[in-house]
């Protein structure tokens, strides 16, 4: 059984998790007044409050990039170290 991580699967997983969280927070802000937009604004350049369709789409694009970056930080070092340590045993 191959125990290496799949970059595509992990980046899609991270992107979906971040995107769903982002949309749930926006819905919570609109419906319940949660003020979660204050947490997203420093991390998502182009996201503005009050909402604009362009700001929401820019936020989703940034979060997709963050998902790719997070997957790269985990998958590539893990797969390298996995190959290195399993080759020596």
PyMOL Python script that loads the backbone (N, CA, C, O; Angstrom):
from pymol import cmd

cmd.read_pdbstr("""\
ATOM      1  N   UNK A   1       0.832  -1.182   0.000  1.00  0.00           N
ATOM      2  CA  UNK A   1       0.000   0.000   0.000  1.00  0.00           C
ATOM      3  C   UNK A   1       0.883   1.255   0.000  1.00  0.00           C
ATOM      4  O   UNK A   1       1.819   1.368   0.791  1.00  0.00           O
ATOM      5  N   UNK A   2       0.572   2.177  -0.887  1.00  0.00           N
ATOM      6  CA  UNK A   2       1.339   3.413  -0.996  1.00  0.00           C
ATOM      7  C   UNK A   2       0.811   4.426   0.013  1.00  0.00           C
ATOM      8  O   UNK A   2      -0.373   4.759  -0.008  1.00  0.00           O
ATOM      9  N   UNK A   3       1.667   4.911   0.883  1.00  0.00           N
ATOM     10  CA  UNK A   3       1.246   5.839   1.931  1.00  0.00           C
ATOM     11  C   UNK A   3       1.624   7.286   1.636  1.00  0.00           C
ATOM     12  O   UNK A   3       1.565   8.140   2.520  1.00  0.00           O
ATOM     13  N   UNK A   4       2.015   7.561   0.386  1.00  0.00           N
ATOM     14  CA  UNK A   4       2.310   8.941   0.030  1.00  0.00           C
ATOM     15  C   UNK A   4       1.005   9.726  -0.087  1.00  0.00           C
ATOM     16  O   UNK A   4      -0.055   9.155  -0.340  1.00  0.00           O
ATOM     17  N   UNK A   5       1.099  11.030   0.098  1.00  0.00           N
ATOM     18  CA  UNK A   5      -0.069  11.900   0.020  1.00  0.00           C
ATOM     19  C   UNK A   5      -0.255  12.403  -1.409  1.00  0.00           C
ATOM     20  O   UNK A   5       0.714  12.627  -2.134  1.00  0.00           O
ATOM     21  N   UNK A   6      -1.504  12.575  -1.795  1.00  0.00           N
ATOM     22  CA  UNK A   6      -1.850  13.070  -3.121  1.00  0.00           C
ATOM     23  C   UNK A   6      -2.058  14.578  -3.039  1.00  0.00           C
ATOM     24  O   UNK A   6      -2.947  15.047  -2.329  1.00  0.00           O
ATOM     25  N   UNK A   7      -1.235  15.340  -3.768  1.00  0.00           N
ATOM     26  CA  UNK A   7      -1.310  16.800  -3.729  1.00  0.00           C
ATOM     27  C   UNK A   7      -2.674  17.300  -4.203  1.00  0.00           C
ATOM     28  O   UNK A   7      -3.259  18.177  -3.568  1.00  0.00           O
ATOM     29  N   UNK A   8      -3.177  16.767  -5.285  1.00  0.00           N
ATOM     30  CA  UNK A   8      -4.455  17.234  -5.829  1.00  0.00           C
ATOM     31  C   UNK A   8      -5.590  17.020  -4.832  1.00  0.00           C
ATOM     32  O   UNK A   8      -6.398  17.919  -4.602  1.00  0.00           O
ATOM     33  N   UNK A   9      -5.648  15.833  -4.243  1.00  0.00           N
ATOM     34  CA  UNK A   9      -6.725  15.531  -3.291  1.00  0.00           C
ATOM     35  C   UNK A   9      -6.654  16.437  -2.065  1.00  0.00           C
ATOM     36  O   UNK A   9      -7.679  16.940  -1.604  1.00  0.00           O
ATOM     37  N   UNK A  10      -5.461  16.642  -1.541  1.00  0.00           N
ATOM     38  CA  UNK A  10      -5.331  17.467  -0.339  1.00  0.00           C
ATOM     39  C   UNK A  10      -5.600  18.941  -0.637  1.00  0.00           C
ATOM     40  O   UNK A  10      -6.210  19.630   0.181  1.00  0.00           O
ATOM     41  N   UNK A  11      -5.155  19.433  -1.792  1.00  0.00           N
ATOM     42  CA  UNK A  11      -5.409  20.841  -2.116  1.00  0.00           C
ATOM     43  C   UNK A  11      -6.891  21.087  -2.365  1.00  0.00           C
ATOM     44  O   UNK A  11      -7.407  22.139  -1.988  1.00  0.00           O
ATOM     45  N   UNK A  12      -7.588  20.141  -2.990  1.00  0.00           N
ATOM     46  CA  UNK A  12      -9.037  20.287  -3.171  1.00  0.00           C
ATOM     47  C   UNK A  12      -9.740  20.243  -1.815  1.00  0.00           C
ATOM     48  O   UNK A  12     -10.670  21.010  -1.571  1.00  0.00           O
ATOM     49  N   UNK A  13      -9.297  19.352  -0.942  1.00  0.00           N
ATOM     50  CA  UNK A  13      -9.889  19.255   0.393  1.00  0.00           C
ATOM     51  C   UNK A  13      -9.704  20.558   1.170  1.00  0.00           C
ATOM     52  O   UNK A  13     -10.656  21.074   1.755  1.00  0.00           O
ATOM     53  N   UNK A  14      -8.489  21.085   1.175  1.00  0.00           N
ATOM     54  CA  UNK A  14      -8.239  22.346   1.877  1.00  0.00           C
ATOM     55  C   UNK A  14      -9.029  23.491   1.261  1.00  0.00           C
ATOM     56  O   UNK A  14      -9.621  24.298   1.978  1.00  0.00           O
ATOM     57  N   UNK A  15      -9.041  23.564  -0.066  1.00  0.00           N
ATOM     58  CA  UNK A  15      -9.776  24.631  -0.744  1.00  0.00           C
ATOM     59  C   UNK A  15     -11.260  24.582  -0.442  1.00  0.00           C
ATOM     60  O   UNK A  15     -11.878  25.615  -0.186  1.00  0.00           O
ATOM     61  N   UNK A  16     -11.841  23.380  -0.469  1.00  0.00           N
ATOM     62  CA  UNK A  16     -13.267  23.241  -0.148  1.00  0.00           C
ATOM     63  C   UNK A  16     -13.549  23.596   1.310  1.00  0.00           C
ATOM     64  O   UNK A  16     -14.530  24.277   1.609  1.00  0.00           O
ATOM     65  N   UNK A  17     -12.694  23.137   2.207  1.00  0.00           N
ATOM     66  CA  UNK A  17     -12.907  23.426   3.627  1.00  0.00           C
ATOM     67  C   UNK A  17     -12.835  24.934   3.892  1.00  0.00           C
ATOM     68  O   UNK A  17     -13.663  25.478   4.623  1.00  0.00           O
ATOM     69  N   UNK A  18     -11.856  25.596   3.306  1.00  0.00           N
ATOM     70  CA  UNK A  18     -11.741  27.044   3.484  1.00  0.00           C
ATOM     71  C   UNK A  18     -12.898  27.781   2.817  1.00  0.00           C
ATOM     72  O   UNK A  18     -13.444  28.727   3.385  1.00  0.00           O
ATOM     73  N   UNK A  19     -13.271  27.351   1.612  1.00  0.00           N
ATOM     74  CA  UNK A  19     -14.370  28.002   0.900  1.00  0.00           C
ATOM     75  C   UNK A  19     -15.695  27.863   1.620  1.00  0.00           C
ATOM     76  O   UNK A  19     -16.455  28.826   1.724  1.00  0.00           O
ATOM     77  N   UNK A  20     -15.977  26.666   2.120  1.00  0.00           N
ATOM     78  CA  UNK A  20     -17.230  26.449   2.856  1.00  0.00           C
ATOM     79  C   UNK A  20     -17.225  27.261   4.147  1.00  0.00           C
ATOM     80  O   UNK A  20     -18.234  27.872   4.498  1.00  0.00           O
ATOM     81  N   UNK A  21     -16.102  27.272   4.851  1.00  0.00           N
ATOM     82  CA  UNK A  21     -16.010  28.059   6.084  1.00  0.00           C
ATOM     83  C   UNK A  21     -16.236  29.543   5.804  1.00  0.00           C
ATOM     84  O   UNK A  21     -16.934  30.223   6.555  1.00  0.00           O
ATOM     85  N   UNK A  22     -15.649  30.033   4.734  1.00  0.00           N
ATOM     86  CA  UNK A  22     -15.784  31.430   4.315  1.00  0.00           C
ATOM     87  C   UNK A  22     -17.245  31.764   4.029  1.00  0.00           C
ATOM     88  O   UNK A  22     -17.757  32.782   4.496  1.00  0.00           O
ATOM     89  N   UNK A  23     -17.913  30.909   3.264  1.00  0.00           N
ATOM     90  CA  UNK A  23     -19.315  31.168   2.918  1.00  0.00           C
ATOM     91  C   UNK A  23     -20.235  31.042   4.134  1.00  0.00           C
ATOM     92  O   UNK A  23     -21.204  31.792   4.249  1.00  0.00           O
ATOM     93  N   UNK A  24     -19.947  30.108   5.037  1.00  0.00           N
ATOM     94  CA  UNK A  24     -20.739  29.987   6.266  1.00  0.00           C
ATOM     95  C   UNK A  24     -20.560  31.234   7.131  1.00  0.00           C
ATOM     96  O   UNK A  24     -21.523  31.730   7.717  1.00  0.00           O
ATOM     97  N   UNK A  25     -19.341  31.734   7.209  1.00  0.00           N
ATOM     98  CA  UNK A  25     -19.098  32.952   7.992  1.00  0.00           C
ATOM     99  C   UNK A  25     -19.810  34.153   7.381  1.00  0.00           C
ATOM    100  O   UNK A  25     -20.363  34.978   8.108  1.00  0.00           O
ATOM    101  N   UNK A  26     -19.804  34.260   6.069  1.00  0.00           N
ATOM    102  CA  UNK A  26     -20.511  35.361   5.416  1.00  0.00           C
ATOM    103  C   UNK A  26     -22.010  35.243   5.672  1.00  0.00           C
ATOM    104  O   UNK A  26     -22.671  36.239   5.967  1.00  0.00           O
ATOM    105  N   UNK A  27     -22.546  34.030   5.560  1.00  0.00           N
ATOM    106  CA  UNK A  27     -23.975  33.828   5.829  1.00  0.00           C
ATOM    107  C   UNK A  27     -24.288  34.163   7.285  1.00  0.00           C
ATOM    108  O   UNK A  27     -25.314  34.782   7.568  1.00  0.00           O
ATOM    109  N   UNK A  28     -23.418  33.764   8.211  1.00  0.00           N
ATOM    110  CA  UNK A  28     -23.617  34.097   9.617  1.00  0.00           C
ATOM    111  C   UNK A  28     -23.572  35.592   9.875  1.00  0.00           C
ATOM    112  O   UNK A  28     -24.319  36.121  10.698  1.00  0.00           O
ATOM    113  N   UNK A  29     -22.680  36.265   9.154  1.00  0.00           N
ATOM    114  CA  UNK A  29     -22.615  37.727   9.273  1.00  0.00           C
ATOM    115  C   UNK A  29     -23.914  38.365   8.806  1.00  0.00           C
ATOM    116  O   UNK A  29     -24.443  39.261   9.463  1.00  0.00           O
ATOM    117  N   UNK A  30     -24.419  37.907   7.686  1.00  0.00           N
ATOM    118  CA  UNK A  30     -25.636  38.498   7.114  1.00  0.00           C
ATOM    119  C   UNK A  30     -26.890  38.150   7.918  1.00  0.00           C
ATOM    120  O   UNK A  30     -27.759  38.997   8.125  1.00  0.00           O
ATOM    121  N   UNK A  31     -26.973  36.902   8.366  1.00  0.00           N
ATOM    122  CA  UNK A  31     -28.189  36.440   9.041  1.00  0.00           C
ATOM    123  C   UNK A  31     -28.205  36.715  10.545  1.00  0.00           C
ATOM    124  O   UNK A  31     -29.251  37.035  11.110  1.00  0.00           O
ATOM    125  N   UNK A  32     -27.044  36.589  11.189  1.00  0.00           N
ATOM    126  CA  UNK A  32     -27.012  36.650  12.648  1.00  0.00           C
ATOM    127  C   UNK A  32     -26.133  37.766  13.206  1.00  0.00           C
ATOM    128  O   UNK A  32     -26.072  37.944  14.422  1.00  0.00           O
ATOM    129  N   UNK A  33     -25.450  38.521  12.342  1.00  0.00           N
ATOM    130  CA  UNK A  33     -24.591  39.598  12.808  1.00  0.00           C
ATOM    131  C   UNK A  33     -23.359  39.131  13.550  1.00  0.00           C
ATOM    132  O   UNK A  33     -22.971  39.747  14.544  1.00  0.00           O
ATOM    133  N   UNK A  34     -22.733  38.061  13.095  1.00  0.00           N
ATOM    134  CA  UNK A  34     -21.591  37.471  13.795  1.00  0.00           C
ATOM    135  C   UNK A  34     -20.337  38.337  13.783  1.00  0.00           C
ATOM    136  O   UNK A  34     -19.524  38.213  14.699  1.00  0.00           O
ATOM    137  N   UNK A  35     -20.144  39.177  12.829  1.00  0.00           N
ATOM    138  CA  UNK A  35     -18.935  39.999  12.642  1.00  0.00           C
ATOM    139  C   UNK A  35     -17.699  39.170  12.316  1.00  0.00           C
ATOM    140  O   UNK A  35     -16.589  39.551  12.686  1.00  0.00           O
ATOM    141  N   UNK A  36     -17.872  38.053  11.637  1.00  0.00           N
ATOM    142  CA  UNK A  36     -16.740  37.231  11.217  1.00  0.00           C
ATOM    143  C   UNK A  36     -15.954  37.876  10.088  1.00  0.00           C
ATOM    144  O   UNK A  36     -14.802  37.514   9.848  1.00  0.00           O
ATOM    145  N   UNK A  37     -16.562  38.823   9.397  1.00  0.00           N
ATOM    146  CA  UNK A  37     -15.858  39.493   8.312  1.00  0.00           C
ATOM    147  C   UNK A  37     -14.589  40.165   8.815  1.00  0.00           C
ATOM    148  O   UNK A  37     -13.632  40.333   8.059  1.00  0.00           O
ATOM    149  N   UNK A  38     -14.576  40.550  10.085  1.00  0.00           N
ATOM    150  CA  UNK A  38     -13.386  41.179  10.652  1.00  0.00           C
ATOM    151  C   UNK A  38     -12.208  40.205  10.707  1.00  0.00           C
ATOM    152  O   UNK A  38     -11.051  40.617  10.620  1.00  0.00           O
ATOM    153  N   UNK A  39     -12.504  38.930  10.851  1.00  0.00           N
ATOM    154  CA  UNK A  39     -11.442  37.924  10.869  1.00  0.00           C
ATOM    155  C   UNK A  39     -10.915  37.635   9.467  1.00  0.00           C
ATOM    156  O   UNK A  39      -9.730  37.349   9.298  1.00  0.00           O
ATOM    157  N   UNK A  40     -11.779  37.706   8.469  1.00  0.00           N
ATOM    158  CA  UNK A  40     -11.361  37.392   7.103  1.00  0.00           C
ATOM    159  C   UNK A  40     -10.617  38.540   6.428  1.00  0.00           C
ATOM    160  O   UNK A  40      -9.732  38.297   5.608  1.00  0.00           O
ATOM    161  N   UNK A  41     -10.954  39.766   6.751  1.00  0.00           N
ATOM    162  CA  UNK A  41     -10.404  40.917   6.027  1.00  0.00           C
ATOM    163  C   UNK A  41      -8.867  40.981   6.028  1.00  0.00           C
ATOM    164  O   UNK A  41      -8.296  41.301   4.985  1.00  0.00           O
ATOM    165  N   UNK A  42      -8.174  40.699   7.127  1.00  0.00           N
ATOM    166  CA  UNK A  42      -6.703  40.773   7.065  1.00  0.00           C
ATOM    167  C   UNK A  42      -6.064  39.684   6.193  1.00  0.00           C
ATOM    168  O   UNK A  42      -4.962  39.877   5.680  1.00  0.00           O
ATOM    169  N   UNK A  43      -6.740  38.552   6.023  1.00  0.00           N
ATOM    170  CA  UNK A  43      -6.164  37.418   5.300  1.00  0.00           C
ATOM    171  C   UNK A  43      -6.588  37.336   3.843  1.00  0.00           C
ATOM    172  O   UNK A  43      -5.993  36.591   3.064  1.00  0.00           O
ATOM    173  N   UNK A  44      -7.607  38.091   3.469  1.00  0.00           N
ATOM    174  CA  UNK A  44      -8.158  37.992   2.121  1.00  0.00           C
ATOM    175  C   UNK A  44      -8.166  39.373   1.473  1.00  0.00           C
ATOM    176  O   UNK A  44      -9.158  40.096   1.562  1.00  0.00           O
ATOM    177  N   UNK A  45      -7.062  39.741   0.820  1.00  0.00           N
ATOM    178  CA  UNK A  45      -7.025  41.039   0.151  1.00  0.00           C
ATOM    179  C   UNK A  45      -8.114  41.130  -0.914  1.00  0.00           C
ATOM    180  O   UNK A  45      -8.322  40.191  -1.682  1.00  0.00           O
ATOM    181  N   UNK A  46      -8.793  42.247  -0.952  1.00  0.00           N
ATOM    182  CA  UNK A  46      -9.871  42.437  -1.916  1.00  0.00           C
ATOM    183  C   UNK A  46     -11.241  42.158  -1.343  1.00  0.00           C
ATOM    184  O   UNK A  46     -12.248  42.547  -1.935  1.00  0.00           O
ATOM    185  N   UNK A  47     -11.302  41.484  -0.188  1.00  0.00           N
ATOM    186  CA  UNK A  47     -12.583  41.236   0.478  1.00  0.00           C
ATOM    187  C   UNK A  47     -13.002  42.509   1.191  1.00  0.00           C
ATOM    188  O   UNK A  47     -12.230  43.088   1.954  1.00  0.00           O
ATOM    189  N   UNK A  48     -14.211  42.933   0.942  1.00  0.00           N
ATOM    190  CA  UNK A  48     -14.696  44.177   1.552  1.00  0.00           C
ATOM    191  C   UNK A  48     -16.018  43.935   2.260  1.00  0.00           C
ATOM    192  O   UNK A  48     -16.766  43.011   1.937  1.00  0.00           O
ATOM    193  N   UNK A  49     -16.277  44.785   3.222  1.00  0.00           N
ATOM    194  CA  UNK A  49     -17.581  44.781   3.901  1.00  0.00           C
ATOM    195  C   UNK A  49     -18.082  46.197   3.892  1.00  0.00           C
ATOM    196  O   UNK A  49     -17.351  47.069   4.361  1.00  0.00           O
ATOM    197  N   UNK A  50     -19.239  46.503   3.411  1.00  0.00           N
ATOM    198  CA  UNK A  50     -20.308  45.615   2.961  1.00  0.00           C
ATOM    199  C   UNK A  50     -19.904  44.825   1.725  1.00  0.00           C
ATOM    200  O   UNK A  50     -19.032  45.219   0.951  1.00  0.00           O
ATOM    201  N   UNK A  51     -20.574  43.703   1.579  1.00  0.00           N
ATOM    202  CA  UNK A  51     -20.233  42.740   0.537  1.00  0.00           C
ATOM    203  C   UNK A  51     -20.470  43.275  -0.857  1.00  0.00           C
ATOM    204  O   UNK A  51     -21.406  44.032  -1.117  1.00  0.00           O
ATOM    205  N   UNK A  52     -19.593  42.855  -1.736  1.00  0.00           N
ATOM    206  CA  UNK A  52     -19.788  43.046  -3.167  1.00  0.00           C
ATOM    207  C   UNK A  52     -19.559  41.687  -3.820  1.00  0.00           C
ATOM    208  O   UNK A  52     -18.778  40.887  -3.304  1.00  0.00           O
ATOM    209  N   UNK A  53     -20.215  41.408  -4.933  1.00  0.00           N
ATOM    210  CA  UNK A  53     -19.972  40.122  -5.605  1.00  0.00           C
ATOM    211  C   UNK A  53     -18.497  39.931  -5.977  1.00  0.00           C
ATOM    212  O   UNK A  53     -17.968  38.824  -5.881  1.00  0.00           O
ATOM    213  N   UNK A  54     -17.849  41.000  -6.396  1.00  0.00           N
ATOM    214  CA  UNK A  54     -16.433  40.913  -6.747  1.00  0.00           C
ATOM    215  C   UNK A  54     -15.592  40.577  -5.522  1.00  0.00           C
ATOM    216  O   UNK A  54     -14.668  39.768  -5.611  1.00  0.00           O
ATOM    217  N   UNK A  55     -15.895  41.182  -4.390  1.00  0.00           N
ATOM    218  CA  UNK A  55     -15.153  40.906  -3.165  1.00  0.00           C
ATOM    219  C   UNK A  55     -15.295  39.463  -2.725  1.00  0.00           C
ATOM    220  O   UNK A  55     -14.325  38.857  -2.270  1.00  0.00           O
ATOM    221  N   UNK A  56     -16.490  38.903  -2.852  1.00  0.00           N
ATOM    222  CA  UNK A  56     -16.710  37.502  -2.474  1.00  0.00           C
ATOM    223  C   UNK A  56     -15.922  36.579  -3.394  1.00  0.00           C
ATOM    224  O   UNK A  56     -15.291  35.632  -2.925  1.00  0.00           O
ATOM    225  N   UNK A  57     -15.952  36.842  -4.698  1.00  0.00           N
ATOM    226  CA  UNK A  57     -15.206  36.006  -5.644  1.00  0.00           C
ATOM    227  C   UNK A  57     -13.704  36.118  -5.440  1.00  0.00           C
ATOM    228  O   UNK A  57     -12.990  35.118  -5.509  1.00  0.00           O
ATOM    229  N   UNK A  58     -13.223  37.324  -5.189  1.00  0.00           N
ATOM    230  CA  UNK A  58     -11.793  37.492  -4.904  1.00  0.00           C
ATOM    231  C   UNK A  58     -11.420  36.709  -3.646  1.00  0.00           C
ATOM    232  O   UNK A  58     -10.361  36.084  -3.592  1.00  0.00           O
ATOM    233  N   UNK A  59     -12.284  36.743  -2.644  1.00  0.00           N
ATOM    234  CA  UNK A  59     -12.034  35.968  -1.432  1.00  0.00           C
ATOM    235  C   UNK A  59     -11.948  34.479  -1.707  1.00  0.00           C
ATOM    236  O   UNK A  59     -11.074  33.797  -1.172  1.00  0.00           O
ATOM    237  N   UNK A  60     -12.844  33.970  -2.536  1.00  0.00           N
ATOM    238  CA  UNK A  60     -12.811  32.542  -2.875  1.00  0.00           C
ATOM    239  C   UNK A  60     -11.540  32.188  -3.648  1.00  0.00           C
ATOM    240  O   UNK A  60     -10.969  31.116  -3.446  1.00  0.00           O
ATOM    241  N   UNK A  61     -11.100  33.078  -4.524  1.00  0.00           N
ATOM    242  CA  UNK A  61      -9.859  32.829  -5.264  1.00  0.00           C
ATOM    243  C   UNK A  61      -8.650  32.805  -4.327  1.00  0.00           C
ATOM    244  O   UNK A  61      -7.782  31.942  -4.458  1.00  0.00           O
ATOM    245  N   UNK A  62      -8.590  33.748  -3.385  1.00  0.00           N
ATOM    246  CA  UNK A  62      -7.501  33.761  -2.416  1.00  0.00           C
ATOM    247  C   UNK A  62      -7.505  32.477  -1.581  1.00  0.00           C
ATOM    248  O   UNK A  62      -6.448  31.903  -1.317  1.00  0.00           O
ATOM    249  N   UNK A  63      -8.676  32.035  -1.171  1.00  0.00           N
ATOM    250  CA  UNK A  63      -8.751  30.835  -0.341  1.00  0.00           C
ATOM    251  C   UNK A  63      -8.363  29.587  -1.128  1.00  0.00           C
ATOM    252  O   UNK A  63      -7.816  28.640  -0.563  1.00  0.00           O
ATOM    253  N   UNK A  64      -8.641  29.582  -2.418  1.00  0.00           N
ATOM    254  CA  UNK A  64      -8.171  28.489  -3.266  1.00  0.00           C
ATOM    255  C   UNK A  64      -6.641  28.476  -3.280  1.00  0.00           C
ATOM    256  O   UNK A  64      -6.016  27.420  -3.176  1.00  0.00           O
ATOM    257  N   UNK A  65      -6.059  29.648  -3.408  1.00  0.00           N
ATOM    258  CA  UNK A  65      -4.596  29.734  -3.354  1.00  0.00           C
ATOM    259  C   UNK A  65      -4.040  29.290  -2.018  1.00  0.00           C
ATOM    260  O   UNK A  65      -3.019  28.604  -1.968  1.00  0.00           O
ATOM    261  N   UNK A  66      -4.700  29.672  -0.930  1.00  0.00           N
ATOM    262  CA  UNK A  66      -4.266  29.231   0.392  1.00  0.00           C
ATOM    263  C   UNK A  66      -4.375  27.710   0.528  1.00  0.00           C
ATOM    264  O   UNK A  66      -3.530  27.083   1.167  1.00  0.00           O
ATOM    265  N   UNK A  67      -5.405  27.122  -0.066  1.00  0.00           N
ATOM    266  CA  UNK A  67      -5.540  25.666  -0.044  1.00  0.00           C
ATOM    267  C   UNK A  67      -4.395  24.990  -0.775  1.00  0.00           C
ATOM    268  O   UNK A  67      -3.864  23.984  -0.304  1.00  0.00           O
ATOM    269  N   UNK A  68      -4.009  25.535  -1.929  1.00  0.00           N
ATOM    270  CA  UNK A  68      -2.867  24.993  -2.673  1.00  0.00           C
ATOM    271  C   UNK A  68      -1.577  25.133  -1.874  1.00  0.00           C
ATOM    272  O   UNK A  68      -0.768  24.208  -1.809  1.00  0.00           O
ATOM    273  N   UNK A  69      -1.400  26.288  -1.275  1.00  0.00           N
ATOM    274  CA  UNK A  69      -0.191  26.540  -0.485  1.00  0.00           C
ATOM    275  C   UNK A  69      -0.117  25.595   0.722  1.00  0.00           C
ATOM    276  O   UNK A  69       0.931  25.011   0.998  1.00  0.00           O
ATOM    277  N   UNK A  70      -1.235  25.454   1.432  1.00  0.00           N
ATOM    278  CA  UNK A  70      -1.257  24.555   2.590  1.00  0.00           C
ATOM    279  C   UNK A  70      -0.976  23.114   2.200  1.00  0.00           C
ATOM    280  O   UNK A  70      -0.253  22.406   2.901  1.00  0.00           O
ATOM    281  N   UNK A  71      -1.546  22.679   1.083  1.00  0.00           N
ATOM    282  CA  UNK A  71      -1.294  21.316   0.620  1.00  0.00           C
ATOM    283  C   UNK A  71       0.170  21.137   0.250  1.00  0.00           C
ATOM    284  O   UNK A  71       0.762  20.100   0.549  1.00  0.00           O
ATOM    285  N   UNK A  72       0.762  22.139  -0.402  1.00  0.00           N
ATOM    286  CA  UNK A  72       2.176  22.050  -0.780  1.00  0.00           C
ATOM    287  C   UNK A  72       3.071  21.973   0.456  1.00  0.00           C
ATOM    288  O   UNK A  72       4.066  21.249   0.462  1.00  0.00           O
ATOM    289  N   UNK A  73       2.714  22.725   1.507  1.00  0.00           N
ATOM    290  CA  UNK A  73       3.505  22.703   2.741  1.00  0.00           C
ATOM    291  C   UNK A  73       3.484  21.341   3.415  1.00  0.00           C
ATOM    292  O   UNK A  73       4.425  20.983   4.124  1.00  0.00           O
ATOM    293  N   UNK A  74       2.433  20.589   3.204  1.00  0.00           N
ATOM    294  CA  UNK A  74       2.314  19.287   3.852  1.00  0.00           C
ATOM    295  C   UNK A  74       2.754  18.146   2.940  1.00  0.00           C
ATOM    296  O   UNK A  74       3.539  17.292   3.352  1.00  0.00           O
ATOM    297  N   UNK A  75       2.257  18.125   1.708  1.00  0.00           N
ATOM    298  CA  UNK A  75       2.446  16.973   0.824  1.00  0.00           C
ATOM    299  C   UNK A  75       3.900  16.790   0.412  1.00  0.00           C
ATOM    300  O   UNK A  75       4.443  15.694   0.555  1.00  0.00           O
ATOM    301  N   UNK A  76       4.539  17.833  -0.095  1.00  0.00           N
ATOM    302  CA  UNK A  76       5.883  17.654  -0.642  1.00  0.00           C
ATOM    303  C   UNK A  76       6.916  17.258   0.410  1.00  0.00           C
ATOM    304  O   UNK A  76       7.689  16.332   0.166  1.00  0.00           O
ATOM    305  N   UNK A  77       6.964  17.914   1.567  1.00  0.00           N
ATOM    306  CA  UNK A  77       7.914  17.433   2.581  1.00  0.00           C
ATOM    307  C   UNK A  77       7.574  16.029   3.092  1.00  0.00           C
ATOM    308  O   UNK A  77       8.467  15.211   3.311  1.00  0.00           O
ATOM    309  N   UNK A  78       6.283  15.756   3.280  1.00  0.00           N
ATOM    310  CA  UNK A  78       5.893  14.426   3.767  1.00  0.00           C
ATOM    311  C   UNK A  78       6.312  13.345   2.784  1.00  0.00           C
ATOM    312  O   UNK A  78       6.909  12.345   3.181  1.00  0.00           O
ATOM    313  N   UNK A  79       6.001  13.537   1.492  1.00  0.00           N
ATOM    314  CA  UNK A  79       6.349  12.523   0.497  1.00  0.00           C
ATOM    315  C   UNK A  79       7.864  12.350   0.371  1.00  0.00           C
ATOM    316  O   UNK A  79       8.351  11.233   0.202  1.00  0.00           O
ATOM    317  N   UNK A  80       8.599  13.444   0.453  1.00  0.00           N
ATOM    318  CA  UNK A  80      10.061  13.356   0.401  1.00  0.00           C
ATOM    319  C   UNK A  80      10.583  12.544   1.580  1.00  0.00           C
ATOM    320  O   UNK A  80      11.377  11.620   1.404  1.00  0.00           O
ATOM    321  N   UNK A  81      10.135  12.892   2.776  1.00  0.00           N
ATOM    322  CA  UNK A  81      10.610  12.177   3.964  1.00  0.00           C
ATOM    323  C   UNK A  81      10.129  10.734   3.978  1.00  0.00           C
ATOM    324  O   UNK A  81      10.858   9.851   4.431  1.00  0.00           O
ATOM    325  N   UNK A  82       8.936  10.478   3.498  1.00  0.00           N
ATOM    326  CA  UNK A  82       8.434   9.103   3.435  1.00  0.00           C
ATOM    327  C   UNK A  82       9.320   8.250   2.531  1.00  0.00           C
ATOM    328  O   UNK A  82       9.703   7.139   2.898  1.00  0.00           O
ATOM    329  N   UNK A  83       9.648   8.779   1.334  1.00  0.00           N
ATOM    330  CA  UNK A  83      10.518   8.034   0.423  1.00  0.00           C
ATOM    331  C   UNK A  83      11.905   7.830   1.033  1.00  0.00           C
ATOM    332  O   UNK A  83      12.496   6.758   0.904  1.00  0.00           O
ATOM    333  N   UNK A  84      12.406   8.846   1.685  1.00  0.00           N
ATOM    334  CA  UNK A  84      13.753   8.765   2.253  1.00  0.00           C
ATOM    335  C   UNK A  84      13.834   7.729   3.370  1.00  0.00           C
ATOM    336  O   UNK A  84      14.786   6.950   3.425  1.00  0.00           O
ATOM    337  N   UNK A  85      12.840   7.715   4.261  1.00  0.00           N
ATOM    338  CA  UNK A  85      12.894   6.808   5.397  1.00  0.00           C
ATOM    339  C   UNK A  85      12.466   5.389   5.044  1.00  0.00           C
ATOM    340  O   UNK A  85      12.926   4.438   5.676  1.00  0.00           O
ATOM    341  N   UNK A  86      11.600   5.224   4.055  1.00  0.00           N
ATOM    342  CA  UNK A  86      11.215   3.852   3.674  1.00  0.00           C
ATOM    343  C   UNK A  86      12.265   3.213   2.778  1.00  0.00           C
ATOM    344  O   UNK A  86      12.364   1.987   2.725  1.00  0.00           O
ATOM    345  N   UNK A  87      13.051   4.025   2.072  1.00  0.00           N
ATOM    346  CA  UNK A  87      14.099   3.467   1.221  1.00  0.00           C
ATOM    347  C   UNK A  87      15.243   2.924   2.073  1.00  0.00           C
ATOM    348  O   UNK A  87      15.918   1.976   1.673  1.00  0.00           O
ATOM    349  N   UNK A  88      15.464   3.515   3.239  1.00  0.00           N
ATOM    350  CA  UNK A  88      16.567   3.079   4.083  1.00  0.00           C
ATOM    351  C   UNK A  88      16.209   1.871   4.958  1.00  0.00           C
ATOM    352  O   UNK A  88      17.099   1.255   5.545  1.00  0.00           O
ATOM    353  N   UNK A  89      14.929   1.527   5.052  1.00  0.00           N
ATOM    354  CA  UNK A  89      14.572   0.392   5.906  1.00  0.00           C
ATOM    355  C   UNK A  89      14.448  -0.891   5.154  1.00  0.00           C
ATOM    356  O   UNK A  89      14.152  -1.928   5.747  1.00  0.00           O
TER     357      UNK A  89
END
""", "prot")
cmd.dss("prot")
cmd.show_as("cartoon", "prot")
cmd.util.cbc("prot")
cmd.orient("prot")
